[in-house]
Amino acid sequence: MSVCAAILGCSGPELTAEEAAFFRDVRPWGFILFGRNIETPDQVRRLTGSLRETVGRADAPILIDQEGGRIQRLGPPHWRAYPTGRAYGELPQPQRREITRLGARLIAHDLADLGINVDCVPVLDVPDPEGHEIIGDRAYGDTPEDVALLGRAACEGLIAGGVLPIVKHIPGHGRARADSHLELPVVDASWDELYGRDFAPFRALSDMPMAMTAHVIYSAIDAEQSATTSEAVFEKVIRGAIGFDGLVMCDDLSMKALSGSFEERAAMSLAAGCDVVLHCNGDLGEMRAVVEGAGELAGRAAERARAALSRIPGTPEPLDHAEALARFDAAFR
């Protein structure tokens, strides 16, 4: 049966009858959860089960943004709050990598328990002093080397716990001086500046299974289109200079950095080089337009999708949860 090249959201903590019928009809490749979808552990488990039932695939990817700090959809009282990326980077040097991996392993434990198998982590953006605060303390450090080191540790921890990471925002959002949720940022740095700093963490993690694009114009490469909708950025940078051959999804199509109808946004993203498109807000009318533009997941994109899901281990790495939590908390005292 065909699968739509889209990842979609839903409106609340339970599927409506209309949403369930829509998902059964269009069979999106995956789903994404936000705070509006989350109440209690049992409720989230029911929702992830219902989503997978609509598409008839037990391994259908269900995504969430669970970074820590200001970006975490699961939180108290049912789930613990995790630190920002920057907090890991500020730990003493011998601890940084170990505790970053451990934090991600603990997050994977939380997610897997709920039926969530993809986390939109790590942020591999290298912040710039003049960049917008949208990245800010989400970044692991101020150098490409630090970001790459801790980004890989986070990926390892997630995969060990049975959850796939998504490296973001490829090829780098750190220099952007605007929030792409609200407007389209333009970065005027030269190729050499971008290659040496912004692209570097993504090159270092080009073996990861999935990536998410930045809705950012890089004028040195394409002065008209953002990375999400630029064939030049995909050819020269994402698949070229960075060498990323995993599955690439766009950032949320409903962000104001993009323009045009939702059908056009989806079609342009896929034509540029995205394998699947992402739409997050759960608006059914918008989703209907997105799937019209997305079409079927096929060809090389379908191969990348299968390869990504194959990276989930059959058995998670053993975890003594109480001991791991105690060791994690001790690192931040």
PAZAPA-4460 file (N, C-alpha, C; in steps of 0.05 Angstrom, whole numbers, plus 32768, in hexadecimal, padded with zeros to 4 digits):
% residues 333
    n_x    n_y    n_z   ca_x   ca_y   ca_z    c_x    c_y    c_z   seq   type   mol
   8011   7FE8   8000   8000   8000   8000   8011   8019   8000     1      M     A
   8008   802E   7FF3   8018   8046   7FF1   8018   8055   800B     2      S     A
   802E   8065   800F   8032   8075   8026   8036   8092   801D     3      V     A
   802A   80A5   802A   802E   80C1   8023   8048   80CB   802F     4      C     A
   8056   80DC   801F   8070   80E6   8028   806D   80FE   803B     5      A     A
   805F   80F9   8051   8059   810E   8064   8059   8104   8080     6      A     A
   8060   8116   8093   805E   8112   80AF   804A   8127   80B9     7      I     A
   8035   811E   80C7   801F   8130   80CE   8019   8130   80EC     8      L     A
   800C   8145   80F5   8003   8147   8111   7FE6   8141   8113     9      G     A
   7FDC   8143   812C   7FBF   8141   8131   7FB8   8156   8146    10      C     A
   7F9E   815B   8149   7F95   8173   8156   7F94   8171   8175    11      S     A
   7F93   8159   8180   7F8F   8157   819D   7F9A   813D   81A9    12      G     A
   7F92   8137   81C1   7F9C   811F   81CF   7F90   8105   81C5    13      P     A
   7F7B   8106   81B5   7F6F   80EF   81A9   7F69   80F5   818C    14      E     A
   7F6A   80E1   817A   7F63   80E5   815E   7F45   80EA   815C    15      L     A
   7F3E   80FD   814C   7F21   8100   8145   7F1A   80EB   8130    16      T     A
   7F01   80E6   812D   7EF9   80D3   8118   7F02   80DD   80FC    17      A     A
   7F00   80F7   80F8   7F08   8102   80DE   7F26   80FF   80D9    18      E     A
   7F36   8104   80EE   7F53   8100   80EB   7F5A   80E3   80E5    19      E     A
   7F4D   80D1   80F5   7F53   80B4   80F1   7F4C   80AC   80D4    20      A     A
   7F35   80B5   80CA   7F2E   80AD   80AF   7F41   80B9   809A    21      A     A
   7F4A   80D2   809F   7F5D   80DF   808D   7F77   80D0   808D    22      F     A
   7F82   80C9   80A4   7F9C   80BB   80A5   7F99   809F   8098    23      F     A
   7F83   8091   809C   7F7F   8077   808F   7F7F   807A   8071    24      R     A
   7F75   8090   8068   7F73   8094   804B   7F8E   809B   803E    25      D     A
   7F9C   80AE   804B   7FB4   80B8   803E   7FCE   80AA   8047    26      V     A
   7FCD   809C   805E   7FE3   808C   8069   7FFD   809C   8069    27      R     A
   8000   80B0   807A   8019   80BF   807C   802F   80AC   8086    28      P     A
   8048   80B3   807E   805F   80A3   8087   8062   80A4   80A6    29      W     A
   805C   80BB   80B2   805F   80BE   80CF   804E   80D4   80DA    30      G     A
   8052   80D8   80F4   8042   80EB   8104   8055   80FA   8116    31      F     A
   804B   8111   8120   805A   8121   8134   8047   812A   814A    32      I     A
   8051   8129   8163   8041   8131   817A   804B   814B   8186    33      L     A
   8038   815B   8190   803E   8174   819D   8031   8175   81B8    34      F     A
   8034   818B   81C7   8029   818D   81E2   800B   8189   81E2    35      G     A
   7FFD   8192   81CD   7FE0   818F   81CC   7FD7   8172   81CB    36      R     A
   7FE9   8160   81C4   7FE3   8144   81C2   7FE9   8134   81DB    37      N     A
   7FF3   8141   81F0   7FFF   8133   8206   7FF1   813A   8220    38      I     A
   7FE8   8125   822F   7FDC   8129   8249   7FE9   8117   825E    39      E     A
   7FE6   80FD   825A   7FF1   80E9   826D   7FFF   80D3   825D    40      T     A
   8010   80C3   826A   801D   80AD   825C   800A   809A   824F    41      P     A
   7FF5   8092   825D   7FE2   807F   8251   7FD4   808B   8238    42      D     A
   7FCD   80A4   823A   7FC0   80B2   8224   7FD2   80B3   820C    43      Q     A
   7FEC   80B9   8210   7FFF   80BB   81F9   8002   809F   81ED    44      V     A
   8004   808B   81FD   8006   8070   81F2   7FEE   8069   81E1    45      R     A
   7FD6   8070   81EA   7FBE   806B   81DA   7FBF   807A   81C0    46      R     A
   7FC9   8093   81C1   7FCA   80A3   81A9   7FDE   8098   8195    47      L     A
   7FF6   8091   819E   800A   8086   818B   8000   806C   817F    48      T     A
   7FF2   805C   818F   7FE6   8043   8185   7FD1   8049   8170    49      G     A
   7FC0   805D   8175   7FAB   8064   8162   7FB6   806F   8148    50      S     A
   7FCB   807F   814A   7FD8   8089   8132   7FE2   8073   8120    51      L     A
   7FF0   8060   812D   7FFC   804A   811D   7FE6   8038   8112    52      R     A
   7FD0   8035   8121   7FBA   8025   8117   7FAF   8030   80FD    53      E     A
   7FAE   804B   80FB   7FA2   8057   80E3   7FB2   8051   80CA    54      T     A
   7FCC   804E   80CC   7FDD   8048   80B5   7FE5   802B   80B2    55      V     A
   7FDE   801B   80C7   7FE4   7FFE   80C5   8001   7FF7   80C6    56      G     A
   8012   8008   80D3   802E   8002   80D4   8038   8005   80F1    57      R     A
   8040   7FEF   80FD   8049   7FF0   8119   8062   8001   811D    58      A     A
   8072   8004   8108   808B   8013   810A   8088   8030   80FF    59      D     A
   8070   8039   80F9   806D   8054   80EF   807A   8068   8101    60      A     A
   808B   8079   80F6   8099   808C   8107   8086   80A0   8115    61      P     A
   8089   80A3   812F   807B   80B8   813E   8090   80CA   814B    62      I     A
   8090   80E3   8143   80A4   80F6   814A   809B   8108   8162    63      L     A
   80AE   8114   816F   80A9   8128   8183   80C2   8139   8185    64      I     A
   80BE   8152   818F   80D5   8163   8195   80DA   8161   81B3    65      D     A
   80ED   8151   81BB   80F4   814E   81D7   8112   8154   81DA    66      Q     A
   8119   816E   81D8   8135   8175   81D9   813E   8178   81F6    67      E     A
   812D   8185   8207   8134   818F   8221   8133   81AD   8221    68      G     A
   8133   81B9   8239   8131   81D6   823A   8116   81E0   8231    69      G     A
   8116   81F4   8220   80FC   8200   8217   80EE   81F0   8202    70      R     A
   80FC   81DC   81F7   80EF   81CC   81E2   80EC   81AF   81EB    71      I     A
   80D6   81AA   81FA   80D0   818E   8201   80B2   818C   8205    72      Q     A
   80A6   8179   81F6   8089   8176   81F6   807F   8166   820E    73      R     A
   8091   8155   8219   808A   8146   8231   8097   8153   8249    74      L     A
   8089   8157   825E   8094   8164   8276   8085   815C   828F    75      G     A
   808D   8168   82A5   8080   8163   82BF   8061   8168   82BC    76      P     A
   8051   8159   82CC   8059   8147   82E1   805F   812A   82D8    77      P     A
   8059   8123   82C0   805C   8107   82B8   8078   8100   82AE    78      H     A
   8086   8114   82A4   80A1   810F   8299   80B4   8124   82A4    79      W     A
   80CD   811D   82A7   80E1   8130   82B1   80E8   8145   829C    80      R     A
   80F0   815C   82A6   80FA   8171   8295   8118   816C   8291    81      A     A
   8122   816D   8278   813E   8169   8272   814C   8184   826C    82      Y     A
   8166   8185   826F   8175   819E   826B   8176   81A6   824E    83      P     A
   817E   81BF   824A   8183   81C9   822F   819C   81BC   8223    84      T     A
   819F   81BE   8209   81B7   81B4   81FC   81D0   81C2   8208    85      G     A
   81CD   81DC   820D   81E4   81EC   8217   81ED   81E2   8232    86      R     A
   81DA   81D8   8243   81E1   81CE   825D   81F5   81B7   825C    87      A     A
   81F1   81A5   8248   8204   818F   8244   821F   819A   823C    88      Y     A
   8220   81AE   822B   8239   81B9   8222   8248   81C7   8238    89      G     A
   823B   81CF   824D   8248   81DD   8263   8251   81CB   8279    90      E     A
   824C   81B1   8276   8257   819E   828A   8275   819C   8287    91      L     A
   8283   8193   829C   82A0   818F   829A   82A7   817D   8283    92      P     A
   82BD   8182   8276   82C5   8174   825E   82C3   8156   825F    93      Q     A
   82CD   8149   8274   82CB   812B   8275   82AF   8120   8275    94      P     A
   829C   8130   827E   8280   8126   8281   826E   812C   8269    95      Q     A
   8275   813F   8259   8262   814A   8245   8257   8134   8233    96      R     A
   8268   8125   8227   825E   8111   8213   824E   80FC   8221    97      R     A
   8258   80F1   8237   824A   80DC   8245   822F   80E4   824F    98      E     A
   822C   80FC   825A   8213   8105   8265   81FF   810C   824F    99      I     A
   8209   8117   8239   81F8   811D   8222   81EC   8103   8217   100      T     A
   81FC   80EF   8214   81F2   80D5   820B   81DE   80CA   821F   101      R     A
   81E4   80CC   8239   81D2   80C1   824D   81B8   80D0   824E   102      L     A
   81B9   80EB   824B   81A0   80FA   824A   818E   80F1   8233   103      G     A
   819A   80ED   821C   818B   80E4   8205   8180   80C7   8209   104      A     A
   8190   80B7   8216   8187   809B   821C   816F   809C   822F   105      R     A
   816F   80AE   8242   8158   80B0   8254   8140   80BB   8246   106      L     A
   8144   80CE   8234   812D   80D8   8224   8122   80C2   8213   107      I     A
   8133   80B2   8206   812A   809C   81F6   8119   8088   8207   108      A     A
   8121   8084   821F   8112   8073   8231   80F6   807E   8235   109      H     A
   80F4   8098   823A   80D9   80A4   823D   80C8   80A1   8224   110      D     A
   80D5   80A6   820D   80C6   80A6   81F3   80BD   808A   81EB   111      L     A
   80D0   8077   81ED   80C9   805C   81E5   80B2   8050   81F5   112      A     A
   80B1   8058   820E   809C   804F   8220   8080   8058   8216   113      D     A
   8080   806E   8206   8067   8079   81FD   8060   8071   81E0   114      L     A
   8073   8063   81D3   806F   805C   81B7   8079   8070   81A4   115      G     A
   808A   8083   81AE   8096   8098   819D   80B2   808E   8195   116      I     A
   80B7   808D   817B   80D0   8081   8172   80E3   8094   8163   117      N     A
   80DD   80AE   8162   80EE   80C1   8155   80EF   80DB   8166   118      V     A
   8107   80E5   816B   8109   80FF   8179   8117   8113   8167   119      D     A
   810C   812B   8165   8118   8140   8155   8130   814D   8163   120      C     A
   8144   813D   8167   815D   8144   8175   8173   8134   8166   121      V     A
   818B   813F   8164   8196   8157   8171   8195   8170   8160   122      P     A
   8196   8187   816D   819B   81A1   8160   81B8   81A2   815A   123      V     A
   81BF   81A3   8140   81DB   81A5   8138   81E3   81C1   812E   124      L     A
   81D1   81D4   8134   81D7   81F0   812C   81ED   81FC   813E   125      D     A
   8200   8209   8131   8215   8217   8140   820D   8234   8143   126      V     A
   8208   823D   815B   81FD   8258   815F   8211   826E   8157   127      P     A
   8207   8284   814D   8217   829B   8146   8210   82B1   815A   128      D     A
   8223   82C2   8162   821D   82D7   8175   8207   82EA   816B   129      P     A
   8205   82ED   8151   81F1   82FF   8146   81D7   82F0   813D   130      E     A
   81D7   82D6   8142   81C0   82C6   813A   81A8   82CA   814C   131      G     A
   8190   82C2   8143   8178   82C4   8152   8178   82B0   8169   132      H     A
   816B   82B7   817F   816A   82A6   8197   815A   828D   8194   133      E     A
   814D   8289   817C   813E   8270   8178   814F   8257   817C   134      I     A
   8169   8259   8176   817B   8243   817C   8186   8246   8198   135      I     A
   8195   825B   819D   819E   8261   81B9   81A8   8249   81C8   136      G     A
   819B   8244   81E0   81A5   822F   81F2   819D   8213   81E9   137      D     A
   8190   8211   81D2   818A   81F7   81C7   81A4   81EA   81BB   138      R     A
   81B7   81FB   81B5   81D1   81F2   81AA   81E2   81E6   81C0   139      A     A
   81F2   81D1   81B9   8203   81C4   81CC   821C   81D4   81D3   140      Y     A
   8224   81E6   81C1   823C   81F6   81C6   823F   820B   81B0   141      G     A
   8256   8218   81B0   825B   822E   819E   826E   8227   8187   142      D     A
   8278   820F   8186   828A   8207   8171   827E   81EE   8162   143      T     A
   8285   81EB   8149   827B   81D4   813A   8284   81BA   8147   144      P     A
   829C   81BA   8152   82A7   81A1   815E   8297   8199   8177   145      E     A
   8290   81AC   8188   8281   81A6   81A0   8264   819D   8198   146      D     A
   8258   81AB   8185   823D   81A4   817D   823D   8188   8171   147      V     A
   8250   8182   8160   8251   8167   8154   8256   8151   8168   148      A     A
   8268   8156   817B   826E   8142   818F   8256   813B   81A0   149      L     A
   8248   814F   81AA   8231   814A   81BB   8219   8142   81AB   150      L     A
   8216   814C   8192   8201   8143   8181   8202   8125   817C   151      G     A
   821B   811B   8176   821E   80FE   8172   8217   80EF   818B   152      R     A
   821F   80F9   81A2   8219   80EB   81BB   81FB   80E9   81BF   153      A     A
   81ED   80FE   81B9   81CF   80FE   81BC   81C3   80E9   81A8   154      A     A
   81CD   80E8   8190   81C3   80D5   817D   81C8   80B8   8187   155      C     A
   81DF   80B3   8191   81E6   8099   819B   81D3   8091   81B2   156      E     A
   81CE   80A3   81C4   81BC   809D   81DB   81A0   8097   81D2   157      G     A
   8196   80A7   81BF   817B   80A2   81B5   8179   8087   81A7   158      L     A
   818B   8081   8195   818A   8068   8186   818D   8050   8199   159      I     A
   819E   8053   81AD   81A1   803D   81C0   8187   8037   81CE   160      A     A
   8176   804B   81D1   815C   8047   81DE   8145   8041   81CC   161      G     A
   814B   803D   81B2   8136   8036   819F   8128   804D   8192   162      G     A
   8134   8065   8193   8128   807D   8188   813B   8089   8173   163      V     A
   8130   8090   815C   8141   809C   8147   8144   80BA   814B   164      L     A
   815D   80C4   8147   8161   80E1   8148   815D   80EE   812D   165      P     A
   8158   8108   812E   8156   8118   8115   816A   812F   8119   166      I     A
   817F   8131   8109   8191   8147   810B   8184   8160   80FE   167      V     A
   8186   8176   810B   8179   818F   8101   8189   81A7   8109   168      K     A
   8187   81BD   80FB   8176   81C2   80E3   8189   81C4   80CC   169      H     A
   818B   81AF   80BC   819F   81AD   80A7   8199   81C1   8091   170      I     A
   81AD   81D1   8087   81CA   81D0   808D   81D4   81E3   80A2   171      P     A
   81C2   81EE   80B3   81CB   81FE   80C9   81BA   8218   80CC   172      G     A
   81AF   821B   80E4   819D   8232   80EA   81AB   8246   80FC   173      H     A
   81C3   8241   8105   81D0   8252   8119   81D4   826F   8112   174      G     A
   81D9   8275   80F8   81DE   8290   80F0   81C5   82A0   80EB   175      R     A
   81AE   8293   80E9   8195   82A0   80E2   818F   82B6   80F7   176      A     A
   8187   82CD   80ED   8181   82E4   80FE   8163   82E8   8102   177      R     A
   8154   82D4   80FA   8137   82D5   80FD   812D   82B9   8105   178      A     A
   8116   82B8   8111   8109   829F   8118   80F8   8295   8100   179      D     A
   8100   827E   80F5   80F2   8274   80DD   80D6   826C   80E2   180      S     A
   80CD   826A   80FC   80B1   8266   8101   80A1   827F   80F9   181      H     A
   80AE   8296   80F8   80A0   82AF   80F4   80A7   82BD   80DA   182      L     A
   80BF   82B8   80CF   80C7   82C5   80B6   80DE   82B5   80AA   183      E     A
   80E5   82BC   8091   80FA   82AD   8083   8115   82BA   8088   184      L     A
   8128   82AD   8096   8142   82B8   809B   8153   82B6   8082   185      P     A
   8165   82C9   807E   8179   82C9   8069   8195   82CB   8075   186      V     A
   81A5   82B7   806F   81C1   82B6   8078   81D3   82BD   8061   187      V     A
   81E4   82D2   8064   81F5   82DC   804F   8212   82D3   8052   188      D     A
   8218   82C0   8063   8233   82B7   8066   823E   82AA   804D   189      A     A
   8258   82AA   8049   8264   829E   8032   8263   8280   8033   190      S     A
   8268   8273   801C   826A   8256   801C   827F   824C   8030   191      W     A
   8297   8258   8030   82AC   824F   8041   82A5   8252   805F   192      D     A
   8297   8268   8066   828E   826B   8082   827A   8255   8089   193      E     A
   8267   8250   8078   8252   823C   807D   825F   8220   807E   194      L     A
   8270   821A   806B   827C   8200   806A   828D   81FA   8083   195      Y     A
   829C   820E   808C   82AE   8209   80A3   82A0   8208   80BE   196      G     A
   8289   8215   80C0   827B   8216   80DA   8260   820A   80DA   197      R     A
   824E   8214   80CA   8232   820C   80CC   822D   81EF   80C2   198      D     A
   823A   81E8   80AC   8236   81CD   80A0   8246   81B7   80B0   199      F     A
   825A   81BF   80BF   826D   81AC   80CA   8260   8197   80DC   200      A     A
   824E   819E   80EF   8242   8189   8100   8231   8176   80F0   201      P     A
   8225   817F   80DB   8214   816D   80CA   8226   815B   80BA   202      F     A
   823D   8164   80B1   8250   8152   80A3   8259   813C   80B7   203      R     A
   825F   8144   80CF   8269   8131   80E3   8254   811C   80EA   204      A     A
   823A   8123   80E7   8224   8110   80ED   8215   8108   80D4   205      L     A
   8222   8108   80BE   8214   8102   80A4   820C   80E4   80A3   206      S     A
   8214   80D4   80B6   820C   80B8   80B6   81F2   80B4   80C6   207      D     A
   81E6   80C9   80D0   81CD   80C5   80DF   81B5   80C0   80CD   208      M     A
   819F   80B4   80D8   818A   80AA   80C7   8178   80C0   80BB   209      P     A
   8175   80D7   80CA   8161   80EB   80C1   816B   8107   80C7   210      M     A
   8162   811A   80B6   8168   8136   80BB   8150   8147   80B5   211      A     A
   814F   815F   80C0   813A   8172   80BC   8146   818C   80B1   212      M     A
   813A   8197   809D   8145   81AF   8090   8140   81C8   80A0   213      T     A
   8150   81DD   8099   814C   81F8   80A3   813D   8208   808E   214      A     A
   8128   8217   8097   811B   822A   8085   812B   8243   8085   215      H     A
   8142   8242   8078   8155   8259   8078   8160   825C   805C   216      V     A
   8162   8274   8052   8170   827A   8039   818E   827E   803E   217      I     A
   819E   8270   802F   81BB   8274   802F   81C2   8281   8015   218      Y     A
   81C6   829B   8015   81C8   82AA   7FFC   81E1   82A2   7FEB   219      S     A
   81F5   8297   7FF8   820D   828E   7FE9   8207   8276   7FD8   220      A     A
   81F1   8268   7FDD   81EA   8250   7FCF   81D1   8253   7FBE   221      I     A
   81BC   825F   7FCA   81A3   8264   7FBC   8196   827D   7FC9   222      D     A
   8196   8293   7FBB   818C   82AC   7FC6   816E   82AE   7FC6   223      A     A
   8160   829A   7FBA   8143   829C   7FB7   8133   8289   7FC9   224      E     A
   813E   8270   7FCD   812F   825C   7FDB   813D   8254   7FF5   225      Q     A
   812D   824D   8009   8137   8242   8022   8143   8226   801D   226      S     A
   8152   821C   802F   815E   8202   802C   8148   81ED   8027   227      A     A
   8131   81F0   8034   811C   81DD   8031   8112   81DA   8015   228      T     A
   8112   81F0   8006   8107   81F0   7FEB   811B   81F5   7FD5   229      T     A
   8135   81F2   7FDC   814B   81F8   7FC9   8158   81DF   7FBF   230      S     A
   8155   81DA   7FA5   8164   81C4   7F99   8182   81C8   7F9B   231      E     A
   818B   81E1   7F99   81A8   81E7   7F9B   81B3   81E0   7FB6   232      A     A
   81A4   81E6   7FCB   81AE   81E0   7FE6   81AF   81C2   7FEA   233      V     A
   819A   81B3   7FE0   819B   8196   7FE2   81B3   818A   7FD3   234      F     A
   81B6   8193   7FBA   81CA   8187   7FA9   81E7   818E   7FB3   235      E     A
   81EB   81A8   7FB8   8206   81B1   7FBE   820E   81AD   7FDB   236      K     A
   81FA   81AF   7FED   8201   81AF   8009   81F7   8195   8018   237      V     A
   81DD   8191   8019   81D3   817B   802A   81DD   8160   801F   238      I     A
   81D8   815A   8006   81E2   8141   7FFA   81FF   8143   7FF0   239      R     A
   8209   815C   7FED   8223   8161   7FE2   8238   8165   7FF7   240      G     A
   823D   817E   7FFF   8252   8184   8012   824F   8177   802D   241      A     A
   8237   8174   8036   8232   8166   8050   8233   8148   804C   242      I     A
   8229   813E   8036   822A   8122   8030   8215   8112   803F   243      G     A
   81FE   811F   8045   81E9   8111   8054   81D7   8101   8041   244      F     A
   81D6   80E7   8045   81C6   80D6   8034   81AF   80C8   8042   245      D     A
   81A9   80D1   805B   8192   80C7   8069   8178   80D5   8060   246      G     A
   8162   80CF   806D   8149   80DB   8067   8149   80F8   8070   247      L     A
   8140   810A   805F   813E   8126   8065   8120   812E   8065   248      V     A
   8118   813A   807B   80FD   8146   807C   80FF   8164   807E   249      M     A
   80EB   8172   8075   80EB   818F   8079   80E3   8196   8096   250      C     A
   80EA   81AD   809F   80DF   81B8   80B8   80C1   81BD   80B2   251      D     A
   80B2   81C4   80C6   8095   81C6   80C4   808D   81D9   80AD   252      D     A
   807B   81CE   809C   8072   81DE   8085   8060   81F5   808D   253      L     A
   8055   81F5   80A6   8044   820B   80AE   8053   8223   80B9   254      S     A
   806E   8222   80BA   807D   8238   80C4   807C   824F   80B0   255      M     A
   807D   8268   80BA   8078   827F   80A9   8090   8286   8097   256      K     A
   80A7   8278   809A   80BD   827B   8088   80B6   8273   806C   257      A     A
   80A3   8261   8069   809B   8257   804F   8083   8266   8045   258      L     A
   807F   8267   802B   8068   8274   801F   805B   8262   800A   259      S     A
   8045   826A   8000   8036   8259   7FED   8021   8248   7FFB   260      G     A
   8011   823A   7FEC   7FFD   8229   7FF7   800B   8211   8004   261      S     A
   7FFD   8202   8015   8009   81EB   8021   800F   81D5   800D   262      F     A
   7FFF   81D3   7FF9   8005   81C0   7FE3   801F   81C8   7FD6   263      E     A
   8022   81E2   7FD0   803B   81EB   7FC3   8053   81E8   7FD5   264      E     A
   8050   81EE   7FEF   8067   81EB   8001   8071   81CE   8002   265      R     A
   805E   81BB   8003   8065   819F   8004   8073   8197   7FE9   266      A     A
   8067   819E   7FD3   8072   8196   7FB9   808D   81A2   7FB4   267      A     A
   8091   81BC   7FBC   80AB   81C8   7FB8   80C1   81BC   7FCA   268      M     A
   80BA   81B4   7FE2   80CD   81A8   7FF4   80D7   818D   7FE9   269      S     A
   80C4   817D   7FDF   80CB   8163   7FD4   80DA   8166   7FBA   270      L     A
   80D2   8179   7FAA   80E0   817E   7F90   80FD   8187   7F95   271      A     A
   8102   8196   7FAB   811D   819F   7FB1   812F   8188   7FBA   272      A     A
   8123   8174   7FC8   8134   815E   7FD1   812B   8151   7FEB   273      G     A
   8117   815D   7FF9   810D   8150   8011   8101   8135   800A   274      C     A
   8104   8122   801C   80F8   8107   8018   80DB   8107   8022   275      D     A
   80D6   8114   8038   80BB   8116   8043   80B7   8133   804E   276      V     A
   809E   813B   8050   8098   8155   805A   808B   8152   8076   277      V     A
   808E   8168   8086   8084   8168   80A1   8070   817F   80A5   278      L     A
   8058   8178   80AF   8044   818C   80B5   803A   8187   80D2   279      H     A
   803C   819B   80E3   803A   8196   8100   8020   819E   810E   280      C     A
   8011   81B1   8104   7FFD   81BE   8115   7FE3   81AF   8117   281      N     A
   7FDF   819A   8108   7FC7   818A   810B   7FAF   8195   80FD   282      G     A
   7FB2   81AA   80EE   7F9C   81B6   80DF   7F94   81A4   80C8   283      D     A
   7F7C   8199   80C8   7F75   8184   80B5   7F73   8190   8099   284      L     A
   7F6A   81A8   8096   7F68   81B4   807B   7F84   81B8   806F   285      G     A
   7F97   81C2   8080   7FB2   81C5   8076   7FBE   81A9   806F   286      E     A
   7FB9   8195   8080   7FC4   817B   807A   7FBA   816F   8060   287      M     A
   7FA1   8174   805A   7F96   816A   8041   7FA5   8176   8029   288      R     A
   7FAC   8190   802B   7FBC   819C   8016   7FD8   8191   8015   289      A     A
   7FE4   818D   802C   7FFF   8183   802E   8001   8168   801F   290      V     A
   7FEF   8156   8025   7FF1   813B   8019   7FEC   813C   7FFB   291      V     A
   7FDD   8150   7FF1   7FDA   8153   7FD4   7FF5   815A   7FC8   292      E     A
   8004   816B   7FD5   801E   8173   7FCB   8034   815E   7FCF   293      G     A
   8030   814D   7FE4   8045   813A   7FEB   8045   8121   7FD9   294      A     A
   802E   8116   7FD5   802C   80FE   7FC5   8038   80E5   7FD3   295      G     A
   803F   80D1   7FC3   8048   80B8   7FCE   8065   80B7   7FD5   296      E     A
   806C   80AA   7FEA   8088   80A5   7FF1   8092   808E   7FE0   297      L     A
   80A6   8094   7FCF   80AF   8080   7FBC   80CC   8084   7FB5   298      A     A
   80D7   8072   7FA6   80F2   8075   7F9B   8107   8077   7FB1   299      G     A
   811B   8088   7FAC   8131   808B   7FBF   8128   8095   7FDA   300      R     A
   8113   80A6   7FDA   8109   80AF   7FF4   80FE   8098   8005   301      A     A
   80F0   8086   7FF8   80E5   806F   8006   80FC   805D   8011   302      A     A
   8111   805A   8001   8128   804B   800A   8135   8058   8022   303      E     A
   8137   8072   8022   8143   8080   8039   8131   807D   8052   304      R     A
   8117   807E   804E   8104   807A   8064   8107   805E   8070   305      A     A
   8109   804A   8060   810D   802F   806A   8127   802C   8079   306      R     A
   813C   8038   806D   8157   8036   807A   8157   8044   8095   307      A     A
   8149   805B   8097   8148   8069   80B1   813B   8058   80C6   308      A     A
   8124   804C   80C0   8116   803C   80D4   8125   8023   80DC   309      L     A
   8136   8019   80C9   8146   8001   80CF   815B   8007   80E4   310      S     A
   8161   8020   80EA   8175   8027   80FE   816B   8024   811B   311      R     A
   8151   8020   811E   8146   801C   8139   814E   8000   8142   312      I     A
   815C   7FFD   8158   8165   7FE2   8161   814E   7FD1   816A   313      P     A
   8150   7FB7   8164   813B   7FA5   816D   8137   7FA4   818B   314      G     A
   814E   7FA6   8199   814D   7FA6   81B6   815D   7FBE   81C0   315      T     A
   8150   7FD0   81D0   815F   7FE7   81DA   8177   7FDE   81EC   316      P     A
   818A   7FF0   81ED   81A1   7FEC   81FF   8196   7FEA   821C   317      E     A
   81A0   7FD7   822C   8197   7FD5   8248   819B   7FEF   8257   318      P     A
   8187   7FF6   8269   8189   800E   8279   817F   8009   8295   319      L     A
   818F   800E   82A8   8187   800F   82C4   817C   802B   82C9   320      D     A
   8162   802E   82C7   8156   8049   82C6   815C   8059   82DF   321      H     A
   8159   804D   82F6   815D   805C   830F   817B   8065   8311   322      A     A
   818D   8052   830B   81AA   8059   830C   81B1   806F   82F8   323      E     A
   81A6   806D   82E0   81AB   8080   82CB   81A1   809C   82D3   324      A     A
   8189   809D   82DE   817E   80B7   82E7   8190   80C3   82FD   325      L     A
   8198   80B3   8310   81A9   80BD   8326   81C3   80C8   831B   326      A     A
   81CF   80B9   8308   81E9   80C2   82FD   81E5   80DC   82ED   327      R     A
   81CE   80DD   82DE   81C9   80F5   82CF   81C4   810E   82E0   328      F     A
   81B4   810A   82F5   81AF   8121   8307   81C8   812A   8315   329      D     A
   81D9   8117   831D   81F2   811F   832B   8204   8131   8319   330      A     A
   8203   812D   82FF   8213   813D   82ED   820C   815A   82ED   331      A     A
   81F3   8160   82F4   81EA   817C   82F3   81E7   8189   830F   332      F     A
   81F1   817C   8323   81F0   8188   833E   8207   819B   8342   333      R     A
***
